[in-house]
Structures are given as C-alpha cells and as structure tokens.
Amino acid sequence: MTGFHYGYGYPPQATSARWEWLPRYPSRKTTHPLEILLLTSEVPPYFRGGLGRHVDRLARYLMSRGHLVHVLSPYPADDRLPYPVSSLDLFIESLPLNLGHQTVVHVHDIGLWPQGSILANALHSPLLTTWHTLYASWVQHVSLIPEAQTMDFERMVLGAGGYHIWVSQFLLSEAQAFYQYHSASGHDWVIGSGISFPQVDFSAEVKGFPDLLYFGRLEVEKGIDWIFHALSGLISRNRHFQAVLCGTGSMQEQIRSLIHMEGWTNNVYAPGLIGDSELARYLSTASLAVLPSRFEPFGLTALESMASGVATIVGPAAGYREFALPGLNCLQATDATALMDMVQYLLSHPDRRRELGHRGAQLSSEWNWTKIGQKIEDVYHRILATGDFVATREDKL
C-alpha cells in the first residue's frame, strides 16, 4: 500500500536526525514509579514520521519522572539513547513473570498490537493502545479501495477491549463512524502529540530564504500536488522564487524528476530527510511554511511549524482542528488555487506574516512535552487504579 502502512514489516529509514534537540522535563520525581513497556516500530535513528519522535519524547519524559521504561521494537536503535531498547520478539521469549512494579503495556503501532496483547495477558497488566492513524479513514481520504484484511484487523483491535488514546477527536470520531466503535467511559482519551524541538526565534532579521518551506512525508495525501500547482504560478511570476521541500516518501523521485522537467532546479530544492538543526535553520529564515494535507490524524509538522513562529498555511485535514485556528494562528487552503493565492498574499504582506507567526508561537506553551507527558502519565495511573488488568477479551480475538 503506497503511503500507508502499520510500521511492523516496513523498516523505517535511518536518519541522523530528528532527536538532536531535547525538550526540558520536570525534575520532580514521582512517588509511585511504574514500569512502562512502549511498543513501537520507530525508534531513533529509524524514523518514518511523527510516531518515532512521539515515543522517543514520551520515553524521556517518563524516565525523568522516575518510571522504569522499556522500549520494545522489531528494529535496532541508536546505542546513545538514554533508555533501553530491546528486541520485541526476544523480550517476549524471555518474558519475566513479574517485572517488579505496576506495569502498563503501551502499544504505539497497531501492527504490534498482537505482541502487546501477549505481553499484557502474560503480565496481567492493562493494555493501552495509542492510535496515531486509522487505515479506514486514510483510504477514504486518498480515494483508494480498502483492503478487507486491514479493515478487519482494525475492527478486531477495537473490539478486543483494553484502553485507547486517540491523537485527535477527529480520529476517534472516524473510528466510531467506520467501525461503530462505542467509546467507553474511562477507556478512551484524546491526547495529541507534543512539540519535538525548541521554539525558533521568529524575530531573526535574516528572512526570505526560502520563500516557501515544506517538511514532512512526500505522499499524495500531504497535498504535494497542490504545492506543485502553486509553484507553477509562483515561479512563472517571479523567476527568483525559492522553495525547499524536505522529506522522503513514495513521491520523492517523481518530485525530483518534475523539478528537472519543469526547469526549476534553481528554484526548488528537495534535500530529502533532514535533521533538527537544518530544519531549525529553515524555520528561522523561511518567509512561510505550507503544509496543505488533505488527511492528517493530528498534524505534528503543522504544529511544529506554527509553534516555531513561522507563518503557516495548512490544508483541510481534520486533524489540524486540535490546534489550528484558521485566520488567527494560520491560514487554511481548501484547494491548489487558494494555496497559491495565500502564498502570494503573505509574501506581499509581511505584517500579516509576523502576526500569524506570533500567534502560532503561543502554541508552544500548550503543546510542550511536559504537559503531554503529564496527561499520558495520568492515564497510566487511572487505568491501574481500576484494577482491571485483563488486557483483552480472548473470546473476541
């Protein structure tokens, strides 16, 4: 399936990268330490999208609070990480009967849910699943024919019991619509992701390169076709127009070929996957950022862009509703022509760009990892307080 996959079985790409900067965490230790098993297909330096950064930051937060953290993954990790990363399969094979603390099994990739269920049942621990995306919703928004096997798998996970975190209210609503999922009181929470790097100084005097910045996966649902439609008009009107499109994905080679075919090699730069320091440089000097996704379960890159203080144009993706207020802290394009018009408008109105940047930067205080981590930590304690440690109802598996 182009553009969508649960991580297990699809090795993410290694990068040097998106974990150079670390957020500040509270130094105050908890008086009730827990043992947390985080199951993920993405762990530094192997990232595909926001999931890996989310798990990395969560693990660091939990450790700062004094919890014992085990990150379990099918893939290897960087040996410089401050938390232990173990092979998921080997951990299951050598499973200790009692890890010594109250334990929560927290799955972050639905493809690893079966292994999480095995661990939770063996340890008599609650099973918590964070839904970072939903296949049924994705196929509808990219107009593809759904695969019955994947739909059945999602339906099975939702019907098997346990606890769920949804990265947006939109994603929970989609599960309710597609699978008639009934959210149970005390079993479902909506908690988004946190900002993964410090706020950029948007008052930097050196501005203007690039005119337009995009960073994220290069997939059709990200609105890449809208960007190229806009670029066609923008470059034809200003032969000095500069754009930088950062990221990798199924459209990467197509994008590079199109740049050469259109004769835009002096106007559009597609560097591939970049690290935090290079992204920070672009965010501090770019005139504006465009992230015109048609589908986003949450929209972490847009949140990072807005919170860094750069004027941002988003697309119609419903996940943006968690933090985007079109007209106040961002602009929202509903089609390719509107995107081009908004870029031209902002480039010719620097005061409006600064206004959007200042308002977007205020998101950094609400979506930092201390607040997000506290919310997830509270979920752990709430689950354990129920005493319901049966992770799944086996009759529904």
C-alpha positions in Angstrom: 0.0 0.0 0.0 1.6 3.2 -1.1 1.6 5.9 1.5 0.1 3.9 4.4 1.3 1.1 6.5 1.5 0.0 10.0 5.2 0.0 10.8 5.9 -3.6 11.5 7.3 -5.2 8.4 8.1 -1.9 6.8 11.5 -0.8 8.1 11.7 3.0 8.6 14.6 4.9 7.1 17.6 5.7 9.3 18.4 9.3 9.9 20.9 11.1 11.9 18.4 13.4 12.9 15.2 14.3 14.5 16.3 13.8 18.0 19.2 16.3 18.3 17.2 18.6 20.5 15.7 17.5 23.7 12.8 19.2 25.5 13.0 20.2 29.1 11.3 17.9 31.5 10.3 18.3 35.2 13.0 17.3 37.7 10.4 16.3 40.3 10.3 12.5 40.6 7.1 10.6 41.1 6.4 8.8 44.4 4.7 6.0 42.6 7.1 4.7 39.9 5.6 2.4 37.2 7.1 0.1 34.7 6.1 1.0 31.2 6.6 -1.1 28.1 6.4 1.0 24.9 6.0 -1.0 21.7 7.0 0.9 18.6 8.2 0.3 15.0 10.1 3.6 15.0 12.9 4.4 17.4 16.0 6.7 16.8 17.6 6.7 14.4 14.8 4.9 12.5 12.1 7.3 11.8 9.3 7.4 9.2 7.1 10.1 10.7 5.8 11.6 13.9 5.3 8.2 15.7 9.1 7.7 16.4 9.5 11.2 17.7 6.4 10.8 19.9 7.7 7.6 21.5 11.2 9.0 22.0 9.9 12.1 23.8 7.5 10.1 25.9 10.2 7.7 27.0 12.4 10.5 28.0 9.6 12.2 29.9 8.7 9.0 31.8 12.3 8.4 32.7 12.7 12.0 34.0 9.7 11.2 36.3 11.4 8.2 37.7 9.5 5.5 35.9 11.2 2.4 34.5 10.8 2.4 30.8 11.3 -0.5 28.3 11.2 0.5 24.6 10.4 -2.6 22.5 10.9 -2.6 18.8 11.4 -5.0 15.9 14.3 -2.8 14.7 17.6 -1.8 16.1 18.2 1.6 17.8 21.0 4.0 18.4 23.1 2.9 21.3 23.4 6.5 22.6 19.7 6.6 23.7 19.2 7.2 27.5 16.6 4.5 27.7 16.9 0.7 27.0 15.7 -0.5 23.6 15.1 -4.3 23.4 14.1 -6.6 20.6 10.4 -7.1 20.9 10.5 -10.8 20.0 13.4 -11.6 22.3 11.6 -9.8 25.2 8.5 -11.9 24.7 10.6 -15.1 24.6 12.4 -14.3 27.8 9.4 -12.7 29.5 9.8 -12.2 33.2 6.7 -13.2 35.2 7.0 -10.2 37.4 8.8 -7.0 36.4 8.7 -5.7 39.9 6.4 -2.7 39.5 2.9 -1.9 38.4 3.2 -2.4 34.7 1.4 -0.9 31.7 1.8 -2.2 28.2 1.5 0.7 25.8 1.3 0.0 22.0 2.2 2.8 19.6 2.0 0.9 16.4 -1.2 -1.1 15.7 0.8 -3.6 13.7 2.4 -4.6 17.0 -0.9 -4.9 18.9 -0.8 -8.8 18.8 2.5 -8.8 20.6 1.3 -6.2 23.1 -1.7 -8.4 23.8 0.5 -11.3 24.5 2.6 -9.3 26.9 -0.3 -7.7 28.7 -2.1 -11.0 29.3 1.2 -12.8 30.4 2.0 -10.0 32.9 -1.7 -9.5 34.0 -1.2 -5.8 33.0 -3.5 -3.4 31.3 -3.1 -2.9 27.5 -3.1 0.7 26.3 -3.1 1.5 22.6 -2.4 4.9 21.1 -4.0 5.3 17.7 -1.7 7.5 15.6 -3.7 6.8 12.4 -6.6 4.8 11.1 -6.4 2.9 7.9 -10.2 3.1 7.2 -10.0 6.9 7.3 -6.9 7.1 5.2 -8.2 5.1 2.3 -11.3 7.2 2.1 -9.4 10.5 2.1 -7.0 9.3 -0.7 -9.8 7.6 -2.6 -8.4 4.1 -2.7 -10.2 0.7 -2.4 -9.8 -0.5 1.1 -8.2 -3.9 1.9 -10.6 -6.0 3.8 -7.9 -7.7 5.8 -6.6 -4.4 7.2 -10.1 -3.2 7.9 -10.9 -6.5 9.8 -7.7 -6.1 11.8 -8.6 -2.6 13.0 -12.1 -3.8 13.8 -10.7 -6.7 15.8 -8.4 -4.5 17.8 -11.2 -2.1 18.7 -13.5 -4.9 19.7 -11.0 -6.7 21.8 -11.1 -4.5 24.9 -8.3 -2.6 26.6 -7.7 1.1 26.7 -7.2 3.6 23.9 -5.6 7.0 23.4 -6.5 8.9 20.2 -4.3 11.6 18.9 -7.3 13.7 17.9 -11.0 13.9 18.4 -11.3 13.5 14.6 -9.6 10.1 14.7 -11.9 8.9 17.5 -14.9 10.1 15.5 -13.7 8.3 12.4 -13.4 5.0 14.4 -16.9 5.5 15.6 -18.2 6.2 12.1 -16.3 3.4 10.3 -16.5 0.6 12.9 -19.4 1.7 15.1 -16.9 1.8 17.9 -18.5 2.7 21.2 -16.2 4.8 23.3 -16.4 3.5 26.9 -16.2 5.9 29.8 -12.7 5.6 31.4 -11.4 3.6 28.4 -10.7 6.3 25.8 -8.8 9.6 25.9 -7.9 12.2 23.3 -4.3 13.3 23.7 -2.2 14.8 20.9 1.5 14.9 20.4 4.0 17.4 21.7 6.4 19.7 20.1 9.7 18.0 19.5 12.1 20.9 19.3 12.6 24.3 20.9 10.8 27.4 19.7 12.7 29.1 16.8 13.5 32.8 17.1 11.0 34.1 14.6 12.3 37.7 15.1 15.5 36.8 13.3 16.5 39.7 11.0 17.7 37.5 8.1 14.5 36.4 6.4 13.4 35.4 2.9 15.1 32.0 2.2 13.2 30.0 1.3 10.1 31.9 0.2 8.2 28.6 0.8 9.1 25.7 3.1 7.5 22.3 3.2 8.7 19.5 5.5 7.1 16.1 6.1 6.5 12.9 4.2 6.2 13.2 0.4 2.8 11.4 -0.1 -0.3 12.3 -2.1 -2.4 13.0 1.0 0.1 15.6 2.1 -1.1 17.9 -0.7 2.2 17.7 -2.7 0.2 18.1 -5.9 -1.3 21.4 -4.6 2.2 22.7 -3.8 3.4 22.0 -7.4 0.3 23.6 -8.9 1.1 26.7 -6.7 4.8 26.6 -7.6 3.9 26.7 -11.3 2.2 30.0 -10.9 4.5 31.5 -8.4 7.7 30.7 -10.4 6.2 32.0 -13.6 5.5 35.3 -11.9 8.8 35.5 -10.1 11.8 33.7 -11.6 13.7 34.2 -8.4 11.1 32.4 -6.2 12.7 29.8 -3.9 11.1 26.8 -2.3 12.5 24.0 -0.2 10.6 20.7 0.1 12.1 18.4 2.8 11.2 14.8 3.4 11.0 11.4 1.9 8.2 9.2 0.6 6.7 7.4 -2.4 6.7 10.7 -4.4 10.3 11.6 -3.8 11.7 10.5 -7.2 8.6 11.8 -9.0 9.2 15.2 -7.4 12.8 15.4 -8.3 12.0 14.4 -11.9 9.3 17.0 -12.1 11.7 19.7 -10.8 14.2 18.9 -13.6 11.4 18.6 -16.3 10.0 22.0 -15.4 13.4 23.6 -15.3 13.1 24.5 -11.7 16.5 23.3 -10.5 17.4 26.9 -9.5 14.0 27.5 -7.7 13.1 24.3 -5.9 15.4 22.3 -3.6 14.4 18.8 -2.4 17.1 17.7 0.1 15.3 14.6 1.3 15.3 13.8 5.0 17.0 16.5 7.2 17.9 16.8 10.8 16.7 19.1 13.6 19.4 21.7 13.2 18.9 22.1 9.4 15.1 22.3 9.9 15.6 24.9 12.5 17.7 27.0 10.2 15.0 26.9 7.5 12.2 27.7 10.0 14.1 30.7 11.3 14.6 32.2 7.9 11.7 31.0 5.8 9.1 33.5 4.7 6.3 31.0 5.3 5.6 27.3 5.5 2.9 25.3 3.6 1.5 22.0 4.9 -1.6 21.5 2.8 -2.5 18.0 3.9 -5.9 16.6 2.9 -5.5 13.9 5.5 -3.8 14.2 8.9 -4.8 12.2 12.0 -3.2 15.0 14.0 -0.7 17.1 12.0 2.5 17.3 14.1 4.6 19.0 11.4 2.0 21.8 11.1 2.0 22.2 14.9 5.8 22.4 14.9 5.8 24.9 12.1 3.2 27.2 13.8 4.8 26.9 17.2 8.2 27.8 15.8 6.8 31.1 14.9 6.7 30.9 11.1 3.6 31.9 9.2 1.9 28.7 8.2 -0.7 27.7 5.6 -2.4 24.4 6.3 -4.8 22.3 4.2 -8.3 21.0 5.0 -7.1 17.9 7.1 -9.5 17.5 10.0 -6.7 16.6 12.4 -5.5 20.2 12.3 -8.6 21.2 14.3 -6.8 20.2 17.5 -4.7 23.4 17.4 -5.2 25.3 14.2 -7.5 28.4 14.2 -7.6 29.5 10.5 -7.4 33.2 10.2 -6.0 33.6 13.7 -2.8 31.5 14.0 -2.6 30.1 10.4 -4.3 30.3 7.1 -6.2 27.3 5.6 -6.3 26.5 1.9 -9.1 24.4 0.5 -7.6 23.8 -3.0 -4.5 24.4 -5.0 -5.5 27.8 -6.4 -6.3 29.1 -2.9 -2.9 27.9 -1.7 -1.2 29.8 -4.5 -3.2 32.9 -3.7 -2.5 32.7 0.0 1.3 32.3 -0.6 1.3 35.4 -2.8 -0.8 37.4 -0.3 1.5 36.5 2.6 4.7 37.2 0.7 3.4 40.7 -0.1 2.1 41.4 3.5 5.0 40.9 5.9 3.0 42.4 8.8 0.4 39.7 8.4 3.1 37.0 8.3 4.5 38.3 11.6 1.1 38.4 13.2 0.4 34.7 12.2 3.8 33.8 13.4 3.4 35.4 16.8 0.0 33.8 17.4 1.3 30.4 16.2 4.2 30.6 18.6 1.8 30.7 21.5 1.0 27.0 20.9 4.5 26.1 22.3 3.3 26.7 25.8 0.3 24.4 25.4 1.7 21.5 23.4 5.1 21.0 25.1 6.1 17.6 26.2 5.8 18.3 29.9 2.1 18.8 29.5 1.5 16.0 27.0 3.6 13.6 29.2 1.7 14.5 32.3 -1.6 13.7 30.5 -0.3 10.3 29.4 1.1 9.6 32.9 -2.2 10.4 34.4 -3.9 7.8 32.1 -1.5 5.1 33.3 -2.4 5.8 36.9 -6.2 5.9 36.1 -6.0 2.6 34.3 -4.1 0.9 37.1 -6.5 2.3 39.7 -9.3 0.4 38.1 -7.7 -2.9 38.9 -8.9 -4.2 35.5 -5.6 -5.8 34.4 -7.2 -8.1 31.8 -5.9 -6.7 28.6 -8.1 -8.3 26.0 -11.3 -10.4 25.9 -10.0 -13.5 24.3 -13.4 -14.6 23.1 -13.3 -11.7 20.7 -9.9 -12.4 19.3 
